[in-house]
Structures are given as structure tokens and as C-alpha cells.
Amino acid sequence: MVRRLLAPLLLAVTLLVTAAPGAVQAAATPPAPAEDPFYLPPDPLPAVAPGDILRQRPVDVFAEPLRVLPAPVRAWQLLYRSTSATGTPNAVSGTLLVPPTPWQEGPRPLVTYAVGTHGLGDSCAPSYKLRTGTENEIALIAQALLKGWAVVLTDYEGLGTPGTHTYATGQSEGRAMLDAARAAAKVPGSGLSSSGPVGIFGYSQGGQAAAFAAELQPSYAPDVRVVGAAPGGVPADLAEVARFNDGGAAFGLVIGAATGLSSAYPDVPFAEILNDRGRALVQRVRQACVVELGAAAPFARLQDFVTIPDPLSHPSWQARLEENKAGQDRPGAPMFLYHAAYDELIPYRTGKALLSRYCDLGATVQWQRIPLAEHIIGVSVGGPIAMDWLGSRFAGKPARNTCAGGGFTAG
């Protein structure tokens, strides 16, 4: 029924835009997060529980940048309480999307969705991009909505809200995902229940967030009823991923990760070890969205921007990178883990090593190698499979376990 409702409306948008452009007016562009007081947390932050809503408002979201007709969903923008990587209370923004048709089979399922790398600038926040019709993961988000599920998307710490985005910090991202699920169930009129089933989804940076959310849930959010987690293309070992991309075309992502981690952990040496080129690059990266971030310093090396031989060997950096290495705690729910065989950004061996660690922990994991695929094709092919896998978990079907019998070594 949801498909029958959404399809004609999307067709109507196309017809209006192409057949009568003079009669159609685009909605006014919302202010950027830096100019929107909604994103500014109350000061001091109230003494409330993780996942409590600090502020909310209904919004229109758009599936296309012309912004002619809002997407046919109910949408709320949220500012909610979460927790930083070092355990400090913080405020994170996000968006809740609920399909318009009733759910007839118990509590409506909720997907807590973590986007892949969007950048570090506040205008890269998914809550803003959904309102401006420029969210590049809208097709996967729509797949979940078309199944009748609600979707909540975290903006992550510092993306939209004040401060530098703690990019590549799994400890922060995982908590933001779990608290987004808590907050979603508290939105009046959403029809969601705190006892409803929750699925975790994310790819690339979002895969890191999803893996950490699954690992943190038993200790941090046991009240969130997670029935399955589907992380893909996970940068599970940041030190390995950084060395893999050092000197590569997307080296800007390495500087972005260092910037994000240094924001999460002030104890790591960063600003004080940058040279003039490094300071200029970081200034650009802090405002960059994904395309500019990836292309910020093609084929450069970390050594080009710092004053010490190997920052990654510093004890403080090693300790914080280890804290954000996925696969150290057993997830509380089954997992679907997938990786592109020829991923040019996050090596396939990183994904296989993560699988091995999860199997050693006794986790239930279904592994999926995406053959003949690089990073983007990995999510284009694997993302819809992961959504279908979550559907089986919502339906209460048993999950397959690649780890059983040691069969994970092939592929």
C-alpha cells in the first residue's frame, strides 16, 4: 500500500516539473545549520537521559533538488541528548521519517540509519540535505520507507551542531545512532513504540557507526530492542585504512579522519604537529563536504603536512585508534556484514579481518562478499540486500551464521 501511495506522488512531481515549469514554485530554501538556531543546543545542557529530546519540529523533506513537492512522509527534525566518545553528554541533531500508511503487524519497525561520509562542514548534515533535496542516499532510505518502516538518521556529533564533526570516531557515532532510535520513539504523533523492533543500517562511515552501535548496544542501550545490524564497507581498523590511503587519490579522507578524531580526543597531538600546509588543509577540510573532502589533497602523504616522522606511532594516537577499532565487543544481535571485493578506499582484507574478530567473539554474522565491485558499487549492490536481510529480522526469521563451522575463511 505504501508503494501504491508513493509511486503516483513521485510521478506527479516529475509531471509537474517537466510539463508545467512555469506553474510550479519551489519551496523556500531553509537556512543553513550555522544560521539556524534549531541546531544550537541549550546552554547549559539539561540533565536528561541519553535519547531524550531537547528540541523537535515538523519539517518537509524532498527527494529532488528542485524541491517542488515534499516527499510523502511525515518528518521531524530532532535535537537529542547523546554521549561523546569520552563519555561527556552532548547534543546531536537528526531526522525521523515515518511513512503515511498505518502499520498493521505490531509496533512499526524502525531503522536507525547512519549515512556514509558526507563531509565535516555543517551544511553536509543529512538533516539539512534532506530538507534541500540533496541527500545522495535517498534511494536506500526510500527502500526502507517503501517497506513501511520508519527511518531515523543521525547527523552525528558536530555535524550541523556547533563544533567540529567527530568524523571516523566509532565510539561517538555508535552512541549517536542508538540515541537517535531512543529519541524517535519519544516523538509525539510518530506512532512508534519504545518496545518496537530496531534495525541498524550503515555503509562506509555509516558502516563504522553501525558496527559500533551493534557492539555498544548491550552495555549502552539495552533498552533499544535491536533485532539486527547491517554494516557494510566498514573502516574497521583506522590505522590500516589510513596507511592504505596514504599517497592515494582520496588522501583527503585521511586528513578528515585525523581532524575528526582530534576533535573527539583533545589529548591526541594534532594542531601542534601540523606544518603550514597542514594547517591550511585542515582549515579547508573542516568546511568540506564529501566531494571536496575526497579531492582535498590527491596523492599526498601524511608526512607532507606534519612536523614529526609518523604521527600514527604516537602512543596517544595508537590508544585512540585502538578504541575505535571495530570487532572488540560481541554485538547483541545478528549481523549482516558485507564488503566490496575491490574496494579502493577500505581494503577487502579489513572487512575479512573484522568478520574473523566477530566470529572469534561468538557473534552471529552472515558474510556477503560483493564480487567485481569497488566502494560505491559495494553499497549499490549490497545495500538493498542488507535492507532485505533486516526485513527478515523484523519478520522474526532466524539469521544465517557464516561463522558456524568455521566457514568464514572462503571468499
NUFI-796661 format. One record per residue (C-alpha): z, x, y; residue in three letters; residue number from 1. Coordinates in steps of 0.001 Angstrom, whole numbers, plus 500000, padded with zeros to 6 digits. Example, Ala and Ser with C-alpha at 12.3 -4.5 7.8 and 13.67 -1.06 7.14 Angstrom:
# NUFI-796661
REC:507800:512300:495500:ala:1;
REC:507140:513670:498940:ser:2;
This chain:
# NUFI-796661
REC:500000:500000:500000:met:1;
REC:500767:502847:502394:val:2;
REC:497304:504288:501730:arg:3;
REC:495738:500902:502471:arg:4;
REC:497561:500811:505788:leu:5;
REC:496954:504376:506917:leu:6;
REC:493296:504692:505982:ala:7;
REC:491995:501864:508241:pro:8;
REC:494068:503125:511157:leu:9;
REC:492741:506650:510814:leu:10;
REC:489222:505222:510594:leu:11;
REC:489884:503210:513727:ala:12;
REC:490854:506374:515589:val:13;
REC:487578:508008:514564:thr:14;
REC:485506:504991:515626:leu:15;
REC:487262:504695:518970:leu:16;
REC:486772:508352:519775:val:17;
REC:483140:508562:518718:thr:18;
REC:481832:505117:519666:ala:19;
REC:483591:504364:522941:ala:20;
REC:484949:507533:524505:pro:21;
REC:484931:506037:527980:gly:22;
REC:487226:503200:526922:ala:23;
REC:489805:505391:525250:val:24;
REC:492602:507159:527088:gln:25;
REC:494558:509986:525545:ala:26;
REC:498335:509797:525742:ala:27;
REC:500034:511924:528375:ala:28;
REC:500843:515412:527122:thr:29;
REC:504576:515846:526550:pro:30;
REC:506378:518667:528354:pro:31;
REC:506646:521977:526515:ala:32;
REC:510036:522621:524907:pro:33;
REC:511037:525104:527605:ala:34;
REC:510590:522307:530170:glu:35;
REC:512073:519502:528076:asp:36;
REC:515858:519035:528395:pro:37;
REC:515948:517418:524957:phe:38;
REC:515825:520893:523376:tyr:39;
REC:518762:522212:525419:leu:40;
REC:521911:521922:523267:pro:41;
REC:525132:520638:524805:pro:42;
REC:527395:523419:526040:asp:43;
REC:529873:523812:524527:pro:44;
REC:528516:522681:521177:leu:45;
REC:530618:519745:519896:pro:46;
REC:532918:520424:516961:ala:47;
REC:530919:518378:514468:val:48;
REC:529847:518912:510867:ala:49;
REC:526606:520595:509768:pro:50;
REC:523851:517993:509739:gly:51;
REC:525449:515780:512393:asp:52;
REC:523013:514564:515033:ile:53;
REC:523587:515881:518536:leu:54;
REC:520680:514012:520100:arg:55;
REC:517766:511867:518946:gln:56;
REC:514844:509945:520393:arg:57;
REC:511886:507986:519020:pro:58;
REC:508553:509716:519624:val:59;
REC:504867:509237:518912:asp:60;
REC:503162:511827:516744:val:61;
REC:499443:512451:516469:phe:62;
REC:497175:513676:513700:ala:63;
REC:494494:514997:516059:glu:64;
REC:494479:516834:519404:pro:65;
REC:492647:514070:521313:leu:66;
REC:495850:512009:520908:arg:67;
REC:494070:508671:521102:val:68;
REC:496223:506637:518716:leu:69;
REC:499635:507611:517375:pro:70;
REC:499901:508241:513658:ala:71;
REC:501034:505072:511843:pro:72;
REC:504539:506275:511054:val:73;
REC:507956:505824:512575:arg:74;
REC:509043:509120:514105:ala:75;
REC:512206:510515:515630:trp:76;
REC:512837:513848:517232:gln:77;
REC:516242:515275:516341:leu:78;
REC:518641:517872:517645:leu:79;
REC:521226:518542:514966:tyr:80;
REC:524074:520875:514149:arg:81;
REC:523354:523682:511703:ser:82;
REC:524646:527175:510924:thr:83;
REC:523252:530619:511726:ser:84;
REC:522754:533447:509248:ala:85;
REC:526120:534891:510309:thr:86;
REC:527962:531581:509933:gly:87;
REC:528051:530552:513591:thr:88;
REC:527497:526862:514467:pro:89;
REC:524168:526310:516206:asn:90;
REC:521779:523533:517224:ala:91;
REC:518326:523133:515652:val:92;
REC:515549:520688:516505:ser:93;
REC:513290:518836:514103:gly:94;
REC:511283:515687:513426:thr:95;
REC:511773:512802:510999:leu:96;
REC:508718:510837:509829:leu:97;
REC:509072:507571:507867:val:98;
REC:506132:505532:506516:pro:99;
REC:505962:501955:507835:pro:100;
REC:505986:500173:504477:thr:101;
REC:509165:499351:502542:pro:102;
REC:510204:501449:499554:trp:103;
REC:510975:499185:496607:gln:104;
REC:512337:501607:493993:glu:105;
REC:515861:502501:495105:gly:106;
REC:516556:504813:498052:pro:107;
REC:513408:506179:499665:arg:108;
REC:512792:509834:498684:pro:109;
REC:512977:512433:501441:leu:110;
REC:511085:515719:501594:val:111;
REC:512712:518371:503742:thr:112;
REC:509640:520342:504784:tyr:113;
REC:509516:523909:506108:ala:114;
REC:506307:524986:507829:val:115;
REC:504635:528332:507331:gly:116;
REC:504507:530872:510147:thr:117;
REC:503898:529103:513444:his:118;
REC:504985:531963:515710:gly:119;
REC:508040:532796:517805:leu:120;
REC:507180:531043:521076:gly:121;
REC:508898:527719:521774:asp:122;
REC:505545:525943:522143:ser:123;
REC:504853:526807:518486:cys:124;
REC:507629:524463:517294:ala:125;
REC:506363:521843:514811:pro:126;
REC:508215:519079:516688:ser:127;
REC:506084:519862:519748:tyr:128;
REC:502868:520382:517793:lys:129;
REC:503288:517007:516067:leu:130;
REC:503527:515334:519467:arg:131;
REC:500455:517166:520764:thr:132;
REC:498335:516557:517646:gly:133;
REC:498002:520272:516884:thr:134;
REC:500153:520638:513760:glu:135;
REC:498000:522558:511261:asn:136;
REC:499953:521399:508193:glu:137;
REC:499372:517715:508892:ile:138;
REC:497296:517209:505726:ala:139;
REC:500149:518248:503426:leu:140;
REC:502660:516286:505484:ile:141;
REC:500383:513249:505231:ala:142;
REC:500179:513653:501451:gln:143;
REC:503926:513132:501220:ala:144;
REC:503846:510186:503629:leu:145;
REC:500999:508559:501702:leu:146;
REC:503223:508585:498627:lys:147;
REC:505767:506556:500569:gly:148;
REC:508238:509396:501064:trp:149;
REC:509978:510241:504315:ala:150;
REC:509500:513775:505659:val:151;
REC:511842:515756:507884:val:152;
REC:510600:519008:509402:leu:153;
REC:512973:521575:510819:thr:154;
REC:511867:523682:513766:asp:155;
REC:514135:526493:512507:tyr:156;
REC:516723:528259:514647:glu:157;
REC:515454:529247:518093:gly:158;
REC:512004:527662:517807:leu:159;
REC:511934:525090:520585:gly:160;
REC:515636:525509:521303:thr:161;
REC:516842:528389:523542:pro:162;
REC:516969:531913:522185:gly:163;
REC:514570:533983:520103:thr:164;
REC:513421:532361:516867:his:165;
REC:515129:533992:513872:thr:166;
REC:511787:534381:512106:tyr:167;
REC:511868:535614:508482:ala:168;
REC:515623:535053:508167:thr:169;
REC:516042:533062:504965:gly:170;
REC:519791:532612:505380:gln:171;
REC:519238:530711:508643:ser:172;
REC:516088:528879:507537:glu:173;
REC:517626:527542:504335:gly:174;
REC:520611:526075:506165:arg:175;
REC:518321:524520:508785:ala:176;
REC:516350:522780:506007:met:177;
REC:519443:521390:504294:leu:178;
REC:520983:520224:507560:asp:179;
REC:517707:518544:508520:ala:180;
REC:517995:516482:505323:ala:181;
REC:521589:515583:506206:arg:182;
REC:520571:514593:509739:ala:183;
REC:517619:512494:508547:ala:184;
REC:519903:510241:506504:ala:185;
REC:522017:509578:509621:lys:186;
REC:519202:508292:511851:val:187;
REC:519849:504591:512586:pro:188;
REC:516941:502406:511540:gly:189;
REC:515317:505025:509315:ser:190;
REC:516274:503184:506147:gly:191;
REC:517286:506455:504486:leu:192;
REC:520393:506903:502390:ser:193;
REC:522620:509960:502094:ser:194;
REC:522555:509346:498323:ser:195;
REC:518750:509298:498144:gly:196;
REC:516765:511973:496304:pro:197;
REC:515660:515012:498306:val:198;
REC:512785:517370:497567:gly:199;
REC:512378:520785:499191:ile:200;
REC:508885:521999:500164:phe:201;
REC:507552:525045:501981:gly:202;
REC:504936:527800:501847:tyr:203;
REC:504904:531362:503227:ser:204;
REC:507700:531444:505833:gln:205;
REC:508352:527902:504669:gly:206;
REC:508449:529185:501093:gly:207;
REC:511175:531625:502069:gln:208;
REC:513073:528770:503723:ala:209;
REC:512604:526515:500689:ala:210;
REC:513770:529194:498245:ala:211;
REC:516896:529852:500295:phe:212;
REC:517573:526132:500729:ala:213;
REC:517452:525728:496946:ala:214;
REC:519760:528705:496416:glu:215;
REC:522227:527711:499155:leu:216;
REC:522426:524009:498311:gln:217;
REC:525123:524218:495591:pro:218;
REC:527552:526025:497918:ser:219;
REC:526435:524983:501426:tyr:220;
REC:525254:521403:500947:ala:221;
REC:526400:519963:497595:pro:222;
REC:526303:516503:499221:asp:223;
REC:522497:516739:499546:val:224;
REC:521029:515326:496342:arg:225;
REC:518249:517844:495747:val:226;
REC:516149:516940:492701:val:227;
REC:513568:519699:493017:gly:228;
REC:512334:522553:495195:ala:229;
REC:508727:523741:495535:ala:230;
REC:508484:527082:497367:pro:231;
REC:505123:528842:497430:gly:232;
REC:503870:532216:498633:gly:233;
REC:507449:533352:499101:val:234;
REC:508064:536628:501006:pro:235;
REC:510995:537123:498663:ala:236;
REC:511512:540841:499335:asp:237;
REC:511053:541539:503051:leu:238;
REC:511205:545316:502706:ala:239;
REC:508398:545239:500142:glu:240;
REC:506330:542824:502231:val:241;
REC:506815:544968:505354:ala:242;
REC:505623:548134:503603:arg:243;
REC:502686:546225:502102:phe:244;
REC:501528:545124:505585:asn:245;
REC:502272:548385:507395:asp:246;
REC:498873:549552:508652:gly:247;
REC:497252:546248:507666:gly:248;
REC:495248:543695:509618:ala:249;
REC:498238:541374:510057:ala:250;
REC:500772:544035:511027:phe:251;
REC:501883:541793:513912:gly:252;
REC:503775:539730:511342:leu:253;
REC:505933:542790:510567:val:254;
REC:506936:543150:514213:ile:255;
REC:507526:539399:514333:gly:256;
REC:509856:539617:511336:ala:257;
REC:511741:542554:512843:ala:258;
REC:512113:540618:516103:thr:259;
REC:513394:537544:514271:gly:260;
REC:515834:539439:512077:leu:261;
REC:517212:541401:515016:ser:262;
REC:517833:538099:516793:ser:263;
REC:519710:536789:513752:ala:264;
REC:521693:540023:513298:tyr:265;
REC:522616:541794:516550:pro:266;
REC:524142:544659:514538:asp:267;
REC:520760:545994:513384:val:268;
REC:519227:548660:515654:pro:269;
REC:516046:547335:517229:phe:270;
REC:515739:547208:521028:ala:271;
REC:517292:550656:521313:glu:272;
REC:514800:552263:518904:ile:273;
REC:511626:550822:520455:leu:274;
REC:509337:553081:522475:asn:275;
REC:507340:551829:525462:asp:276;
REC:504540:550491:523236:arg:277;
REC:507116:548771:521052:gly:278;
REC:508857:547077:523963:arg:279;
REC:505544:545793:525307:ala:280;
REC:504510:544490:521875:leu:281;
REC:507812:542717:521257:val:282;
REC:507585:541062:524670:gln:283;
REC:504217:539604:523657:arg:284;
REC:505350:538655:520160:val:285;
REC:508352:536670:521438:arg:286;
REC:505949:534189:523089:gln:287;
REC:503167:534266:520493:ala:288;
REC:502027:531517:518160:cys:289;
REC:500605:532334:514753:val:290;
REC:497057:533476:515606:val:291;
REC:498187:535793:518395:glu:292;
REC:501127:536984:516302:leu:293;
REC:498981:537946:513328:gly:294;
REC:496471:539725:515564:ala:295;
REC:499025:541361:517858:ala:296;
REC:498556:544907:516537:ala:297;
REC:495922:545079:513800:pro:298;
REC:496072:548149:511526:phe:299;
REC:499018:549611:513427:ala:300;
REC:502079:551083:511742:arg:301;
REC:505744:550566:512445:leu:302;
REC:506078:554264:513287:gln:303;
REC:503741:553704:516264:asp:304;
REC:506352:551580:518038:phe:305;
REC:509745:553188:517305:val:306;
REC:511564:556417:518057:thr:307;
REC:513111:557071:514637:ile:308;
REC:511272:558018:511427:pro:309;
REC:511984:554985:509202:asp:310;
REC:513947:552018:510591:pro:311;
REC:513920:550228:507233:leu:312;
REC:516018:553017:505707:ser:313;
REC:518834:552474:508216:his:314;
REC:521938:551157:506395:pro:315;
REC:522290:548125:508703:ser:316;
REC:518666:547128:508152:trp:317;
REC:518939:547650:504405:gln:318;
REC:522031:545447:504232:ala:319;
REC:520467:542596:506224:arg:320;
REC:517172:542791:504321:leu:321;
REC:519134:542577:501080:glu:322;
REC:520969:539478:502350:glu:323;
REC:517576:537846:502874:asn:324;
REC:516112:538805:499510:lys:325;
REC:515446:535611:497571:ala:326;
REC:516434:535228:493952:gly:327;
REC:520081:536274:494107:gln:328;
REC:521678:532858:493521:asp:329;
REC:520784:530259:490931:arg:330;
REC:519197:527159:492514:pro:331;
REC:520958:523891:491850:gly:332;
REC:517762:522017:490945:ala:333;
REC:514492:522718:489094:pro:334;
REC:511864:524730:490951:met:335;
REC:508081:524847:491140:phe:336;
REC:507131:528377:492181:leu:337;
REC:503519:529285:492940:tyr:338;
REC:501663:532282:494329:his:339;
REC:498038:533208:495038:ala:340;
REC:496723:535881:492684:ala:341;
REC:495041:537829:495511:tyr:342;
REC:497430:537142:498365:asp:343;
REC:496602:539677:501072:glu:344;
REC:499847:539132:503025:leu:345;
REC:502560:538658:500399:ile:346;
REC:501687:540592:497239:pro:347;
REC:501473:538704:493975:tyr:348;
REC:503942:541116:492415:arg:349;
REC:506548:539914:494928:thr:350;
REC:506213:536390:493606:gly:351;
REC:506367:537514:489981:lys:352;
REC:509491:539579:490651:ala:353;
REC:511114:536505:492227:leu:354;
REC:510268:534479:489137:leu:355;
REC:511848:537155:486954:ser:356;
REC:515046:537115:489019:arg:357;
REC:515291:533334:488797:tyr:358;
REC:514755:533430:485055:cys:359;
REC:517483:536056:484720:asp:360;
REC:519819:533699:486597:leu:361;
REC:519105:530894:484117:gly:362;
REC:517169:528734:486580:ala:363;
REC:514653:526082:485540:thr:364;
REC:511332:527220:487037:val:365;
REC:507747:526130:486475:gln:366;
REC:505480:529004:487495:trp:367;
REC:501926:528489:488745:gln:368;
REC:499511:531331:489401:arg:369;
REC:496719:530256:491764:ile:370;
REC:493706:532212:490453:pro:371;
REC:490972:533705:492668:leu:372;
REC:492944:532785:495771:ala:373;
REC:494164:534562:498889:glu:374;
REC:497057:533391:501056:his:375;
REC:495526:530287:502695:ile:376;
REC:493689:529115:499585:ile:377;
REC:497003:529524:497781:gly:378;
REC:498555:526656:499732:val:379;
REC:495330:524646:499914:ser:380;
REC:495275:524539:496117:val:381;
REC:498941:524936:495254:gly:382;
REC:500438:522693:497945:gly:383;
REC:499039:519403:496570:pro:384;
REC:500081:520442:493046:ile:385;
REC:503581:521118:494363:ala:386;
REC:503701:517675:496011:met:387;
REC:502733:516028:492730:asp:388;
REC:505434:518066:490969:trp:389;
REC:508003:516726:493443:leu:390;
REC:506745:513227:492649:gly:391;
REC:507659:513760:489018:ser:392;
REC:511146:514876:490035:arg:393;
REC:511564:511766:492206:phe:394;
REC:510474:509710:489201:ala:395;
REC:513204:511273:487081:gly:396;
REC:510874:513068:484683:lys:397;
REC:512112:516276:483021:pro:398;
REC:510859:519538:484514:ala:399;
REC:508988:522154:482512:arg:400;
REC:510625:525566:482302:asn:401;
REC:508392:528623:482254:thr:402;
REC:511464:530806:481788:cys:403;
REC:512315:529263:478420:ala:404;
REC:511483:531647:475598:gly:405;
REC:510594:534467:477997:gly:406;
REC:507070:533126:478521:gly:407;
REC:507062:534076:482196:phe:408;
REC:505612:537524:481583:thr:409;
REC:501990:536383:481309:ala:410;
REC:499722:535742:484291:gly:411;
